Amino acid sequence: MFEPVKNYLQYKQQHQELMEKKLNEFIQMSQIDAAHNQDLMQQKTKKDDELNNFKGELKKVKLLKALVIIGFGLFFGLALLSILFIFGVDTGVADFVWWICFSFGLIIGIGLLVLLFTRIKQSNALWTNKVKKKEGEIAILIEEGWASLTSLNQILHWTEFNQEIEQVIPNLQLDHYLSHQVMEMMTKTFQTNLPDFDDRFAIGLQSGSINGNPLIWMNERVRGWVNHVYTGSIAISWTETVTVNGKNETRSRSQTLTAHVEKPRPNYTEEARLIFVCDLAPNLQFSRKIGEPLHEDWKKVEKEVENEYRKLEKKAQKAIKNDQSFNLLSNKAFEVLFNATNRNHEIEFRVLFTALAQSQMVELFKSKDIGLGDYFNFSKREKVNEIRAEILQQINHFNNIDLNHYDLAWIKTNLLAVANKYFDLLYLSLLPILVIPGYQDYKTQEFIYEANENQSATTSYLEQELIASNFMQALKHPNSITKNILKTTVEAVHPDYDLINVTAHGFDGIEHIEYVSVYGPDGRWHQVPVLWIEYRPVAQSKKIMIHKTKNLKSFADFKNATNHLNERELGSHNMVYKKEIAGFLIDDPENEETLMQIKSFFNQA
């Protein structure tokens, strides 16, 4: 796969064909009656149309009912008003006119009232019953649709389609979850690690490898601090004397005085990045950032490249005079557009970015098929490569997608649409790595996943944070008024499960009033109250059990499992499922009976 940019559309089409083939295999394997499901859905479509017509008629009846009620009010009001004018208020209008108005209003009002409680009431009941009946018929068809696809829904799972992506992208392997062993291997084999910062935690995760070199797509919630401006105000009034035409006059004035107070407040953002760890060029460090939007006319881009390259030549000459290491590459477009001029190792930079890698990187910038131009930040710190791009934010939305449905056509359409989008996001995020042939060819000395496949599966701290994030509402401190950062520690490791302590860190808020002196136009100083909030840290810890379970292979299995949990009164809302692992929030970790029931459930699962 040495032309990943040029062949992007070809690989995309290949992936779609593989997905269609795999889905058809699942359909055949499930032995469902596709024709029967199609017939059910055709009946449902017909009844949906009928239901919409019924709802339309019911809406008309309700509109007519509203108009009749309004009309009744108007005409009955006219009758009452006429009586008032006949026997009370003298309007100067002859009484017989008001008697005519009274009779007209009363007759029409009574007529509308009769219409409301006869024809309209009957019509409303008729169409309401038709709507309810049709909704019941549709519900039965939906239930039959679910039943007809039971065997298919039992084997459908999003991660079952990872291997189709792996077939298109050589040497790529996608994991079901990020294990602790992979993180350990990063430390031992690559002498690097991902620091566990207190101010961030994982909210989206997909891991894998290229030739055994770890890949981690990661979305994180990050906490920082900003200065927030609080505003307060008071209204003041005063009198002043002015001279008008030689006479003194007193006038009232008023104005609103405003004051501001600046105080620190926690701020939460989301960051997405792709981490790739590899031994190739192990001492090289550089960073490049997204440049200015590229012109659609490549000839104009080339002119800009020429101008910028001349500036780099001057920089290189200056570096030589100062005994600094900065030698320009002959590929001007690559040197200018990639713009990694802060590199620290010229030899390793050339080992990594060969002539082929340079040309493919330029093709990535100019490709109209991809149409993103310069869309990524790329940094390398020795063995750790990091890609940051806006498209990485979207990958988080594909965690645990539920593909189950009662309509086979819906499954086909949505699965392929979602799969194509997911392939696009993964592929485009990987492209800055894939255009470097050395990264595709370089094999780590010890294949990470083969080396650990027989070891006990223990999740990484990142995976633990992701699982715990599903229980955020239960984990956060009751006094917390902000978003929370979750941090985990391993409490105990057992052969079949891990006991994890999760601490949710947030802030409560204490209101304060600060008075600020503001000079008013009345010539006086005024104390303006400004309400501000002091944020104080609060934390709460609970325990979750994470269990590897190979029998929960689909969302249907998970749904069945949650039913069993409810039967045992363990609470299905306390459980989260990810392919081959399940997490359970333990409300009472001291209750041995509950722990035994959960362990028993997991062992059976």
ChimeraX attribute file (.defattr): number of C-alpha atoms within 10 A of each C-alpha:
attribute: neighborCount
match mode: 1-to-1
recipient: residues
	/A:1	14
	/A:2	14
	/A:3	15
	/A:4	23
	/A:5	25
	/A:6	15
	/A:7	13
	/A:8	18
	/A:9	13
	/A:10	13
	/A:11	19
	/A:12	18
	/A:13	14
	/A:14	16
	/A:15	22
	/A:16	19
	/A:17	14
	/A:18	18
	/A:19	22
	/A:20	15
	/A:21	13
	/A:22	16
	/A:23	19
	/A:24	13
	/A:25	12
	/A:26	17
	/A:27	20
	/A:28	13
	/A:29	12
	/A:30	17
	/A:31	13
	/A:32	18
	/A:33	12
	/A:34	16
	/A:35	10
	/A:36	14
	/A:37	23
	/A:38	15
	/A:39	12
	/A:40	21
	/A:41	22
	/A:42	13
	/A:43	15
	/A:44	21
	/A:45	13
	/A:46	13
	/A:47	17
	/A:48	17
	/A:49	12
	/A:50	16
	/A:51	21
	/A:52	14
	/A:53	14
	/A:54	20
	/A:55	17
	/A:56	14
	/A:57	17
	/A:58	21
	/A:59	15
	/A:60	13
	/A:61	20
	/A:62	16
	/A:63	12
	/A:64	14
	/A:65	19
	/A:66	13
	/A:67	13
	/A:68	19
	/A:69	15
	/A:70	13
	/A:71	17
	/A:72	21
	/A:73	16
	/A:74	15
	/A:75	22
	/A:76	22
	/A:77	16
	/A:78	20
	/A:79	23
	/A:80	16
	/A:81	17
	/A:82	22
	/A:83	17
	/A:84	14
	/A:85	17
	/A:86	19
	/A:87	9
	/A:88	10
	/A:89	11
	/A:90	11
	/A:91	9
	/A:92	7
	/A:93	10
	/A:94	11
	/A:95	16
	/A:96	10
	/A:97	12
	/A:98	19
	/A:99	16
	/A:100	13
	/A:101	19
	/A:102	23
	/A:103	16
	/A:104	16
	/A:105	24
	/A:106	19
	/A:107	15
	/A:108	18
	/A:109	23
	/A:110	15
	/A:111	13
	/A:112	23
	/A:113	18
	/A:114	13
	/A:115	15
	/A:116	18
	/A:117	11
	/A:118	11
	/A:119	12
	/A:120	19
	/A:121	15
	/A:122	14
	/A:123	15
	/A:124	18
	/A:125	14
	/A:126	13
	/A:127	19
	/A:128	17
	/A:129	14
	/A:130	17
	/A:131	21
	/A:132	14
	/A:133	13
	/A:134	19
	/A:135	16
	/A:136	12
	/A:137	17
	/A:138	21
	/A:139	13
	/A:140	14
	/A:141	20
	/A:142	19
	/A:143	12
	/A:144	17
	/A:145	22
	/A:146	19
	/A:147	15
	/A:148	21
	/A:149	23
	/A:150	17
	/A:151	17
	/A:152	23
	/A:153	25
	/A:154	19
	/A:155	20
	/A:156	23
	/A:157	18
	/A:158	19
	/A:159	18
	/A:160	14
	/A:161	16
	/A:162	17
	/A:163	16
	/A:164	20
	/A:165	25
	/A:166	15
	/A:167	15
	/A:168	19
	/A:169	19
	/A:170	13
	/A:171	16
	/A:172	20
	/A:173	22
	/A:174	19
	/A:175	16
	/A:176	16
	/A:177	20
	/A:178	23
	/A:179	21
	/A:180	18
	/A:181	20
	/A:182	22
	/A:183	19
	/A:184	16
	/A:185	20
	/A:186	21
	/A:187	13
	/A:188	11
	/A:189	16
	/A:190	19
	/A:191	11
	/A:192	16
	/A:193	14
	/A:194	11
	/A:195	6
	/A:196	12
	/A:197	9
	/A:198	12
	/A:199	16
	/A:200	22
	/A:201	27
	/A:202	25
	/A:203	24
	/A:204	24
	/A:205	22
	/A:206	21
	/A:207	21
	/A:208	21
	/A:209	20
	/A:210	24
	/A:211	21
	/A:212	22
	/A:213	28
	/A:214	26
	/A:215	24
	/A:216	19
	/A:217	23
	/A:218	22
	/A:219	24
	/A:220	23
	/A:221	19
	/A:222	18
	/A:223	19
	/A:224	11
	/A:225	10
	/A:226	13
	/A:227	12
	/A:228	16
	/A:229	13
	/A:230	14
	/A:231	15
	/A:232	18
	/A:233	16
	/A:234	14
	/A:235	10
	/A:236	14
	/A:237	12
	/A:238	11
	/A:239	11
	/A:240	11
	/A:241	11
	/A:242	12
	/A:243	9
	/A:244	8
	/A:245	7
	/A:246	7
	/A:247	8
	/A:248	11
	/A:249	11
	/A:250	10
	/A:251	10
	/A:252	9
	/A:253	12
	/A:254	12
	/A:255	13
	/A:256	10
	/A:257	17
	/A:258	16
	/A:259	19
	/A:260	19
	/A:261	17
	/A:262	12
	/A:263	14
	/A:264	14
	/A:265	18
	/A:266	16
	/A:267	14
	/A:268	18
	/A:269	10
	/A:270	14
	/A:271	18
	/A:272	24
	/A:273	21
	/A:274	23
	/A:275	19
	/A:276	23
	/A:277	26
	/A:278	24
	/A:279	18
	/A:280	18
	/A:281	19
	/A:282	15
	/A:283	14
	/A:284	20
	/A:285	20
	/A:286	18
	/A:287	18
	/A:288	18
	/A:289	17
	/A:290	16
	/A:291	15
	/A:292	9
	/A:293	10
	/A:294	16
	/A:295	13
	/A:296	12
	/A:297	9
	/A:298	11
	/A:299	10
	/A:300	11
	/A:301	15
	/A:302	14
	/A:303	11
	/A:304	16
	/A:305	18
	/A:306	14
	/A:307	11
	/A:308	16
	/A:309	19
	/A:310	13
	/A:311	12
	/A:312	20
	/A:313	14
	/A:314	11
	/A:315	15
	/A:316	18
	/A:317	15
	/A:318	13
	/A:319	14
	/A:320	13
	/A:321	8
	/A:322	9
	/A:323	9
	/A:324	12
	/A:325	15
	/A:326	20
	/A:327	17
	/A:328	17
	/A:329	16
	/A:330	10
	/A:331	13
	/A:332	19
	/A:333	23
	/A:334	22
	/A:335	19
	/A:336	23
	/A:337	23
	/A:338	21
	/A:339	17
	/A:340	18
	/A:341	17
	/A:342	12
	/A:343	18
	/A:344	16
	/A:345	16
	/A:346	15
	/A:347	13
	/A:348	16
	/A:349	18
	/A:350	14
	/A:351	14
	/A:352	18
	/A:353	21
	/A:354	14
	/A:355	16
	/A:356	15
	/A:357	23
	/A:358	23
	/A:359	16
	/A:360	26
	/A:361	24
	/A:362	23
	/A:363	19
	/A:364	24
	/A:365	21
	/A:366	21
	/A:367	16
	/A:368	11
	/A:369	12
	/A:370	15
	/A:371	12
	/A:372	15
	/A:373	20
	/A:374	19
	/A:375	20
	/A:376	22
	/A:377	18
	/A:378	21
	/A:379	19
	/A:380	21
	/A:381	14
	/A:382	18
	/A:383	20
	/A:384	21
	/A:385	19
	/A:386	21
	/A:387	24
	/A:388	20
	/A:389	18
	/A:390	13
	/A:391	16
	/A:392	21
	/A:393	19
	/A:394	15
	/A:395	22
	/A:396	17
	/A:397	10
	/A:398	16
	/A:399	14
	/A:400	15
	/A:401	13
	/A:402	15
	/A:403	18
	/A:404	22
	/A:405	16
	/A:406	21
	/A:407	18
	/A:408	23
	/A:409	14
	/A:410	13
	/A:411	17
	/A:412	15
	/A:413	10
	/A:414	13
	/A:415	21
	/A:416	18
	/A:417	12
	/A:418	15
	/A:419	20
	/A:420	17
	/A:421	16
	/A:422	17
	/A:423	20
	/A:424	17
	/A:425	16
	/A:426	18
	/A:427	20
	/A:428	23
	/A:429	23
	/A:430	18
	/A:431	18
	/A:432	21
	/A:433	21
	/A:434	23
	/A:435	25
	/A:436	23
	/A:437	19
	/A:438	19
	/A:439	19
	/A:440	19
	/A:441	14
	/A:442	15
	/A:443	17
	/A:444	18
	/A:445	11
	/A:446	13
	/A:447	16
	/A:448	21
	/A:449	19
	/A:450	10
	/A:451	13
	/A:452	14
	/A:453	10
	/A:454	8
	/A:455	9
	/A:456	16
	/A:457	20
	/A:458	25
	/A:459	24
	/A:460	19
	/A:461	21
	/A:462	25
	/A:463	23
	/A:464	29
	/A:465	26
	/A:466	19
	/A:467	26
	/A:468	31
	/A:469	23
	/A:470	18
	/A:471	18
	/A:472	15
	/A:473	11
	/A:474	16
	/A:475	23
	/A:476	25
	/A:477	22
	/A:478	13
	/A:479	13
	/A:480	20
	/A:481	14
	/A:482	19
	/A:483	17
	/A:484	27
	/A:485	25
	/A:486	28
	/A:487	24
	/A:488	23
	/A:489	14
	/A:490	17
	/A:491	13
	/A:492	11
	/A:493	13
	/A:494	10
	/A:495	10
	/A:496	15
	/A:497	23
	/A:498	21
	/A:499	20
	/A:500	23
	/A:501	18
	/A:502	23
	/A:503	22
	/A:504	24
	/A:505	22
	/A:506	24
	/A:507	21
	/A:508	17
	/A:509	16
	/A:510	10
	/A:511	10
	/A:512	12
	/A:513	12
	/A:514	16
	/A:515	16
	/A:516	18
	/A:517	13
	/A:518	14
	/A:519	13
	/A:520	15
	/A:521	14
	/A:522	15
	/A:523	7
	/A:524	9
	/A:525	12
	/A:526	16
	/A:527	15
	/A:528	22
	/A:529	20
	/A:530	19
	/A:531	16
	/A:532	22
	/A:533	16
	/A:534	14
	/A:535	19
	/A:536	13
	/A:537	14
	/A:538	18
	/A:539	19
	/A:540	16
	/A:541	15
	/A:542	19
	/A:543	22
	/A:544	25
	/A:545	24
	/A:546	26
	/A:547	26
	/A:548	23
	/A:549	19
	/A:550	11
	/A:551	15
	/A:552	23
	/A:553	20
	/A:554	25
	/A:555	23
	/A:556	21
	/A:557	18
	/A:558	22
	/A:559	15
	/A:560	13
	/A:561	20
	/A:562	20
	/A:563	14
	/A:564	15
	/A:565	19
	/A:566	12
	/A:567	11
	/A:568	14
	/A:569	10
	/A:570	21
	/A:571	17
	/A:572	19
	/A:573	13
	/A:574	17
	/A:575	22
	/A:576	20
	/A:577	24
	/A:578	20
	/A:579	22
	/A:580	15
	/A:581	23
	/A:582	21
	/A:583	25
	/A:584	24
	/A:585	26
	/A:586	20
	/A:587	16
	/A:588	11
	/A:589	15
	/A:590	9
	/A:591	10
	/A:592	10
	/A:593	10
	/A:594	17
	/A:595	16
	/A:596	11
	/A:597	14
	/A:598	19
	/A:599	16
	/A:600	11
	/A:601	15
	/A:602	23
	/A:603	14
	/A:604	10
	/A:605	16
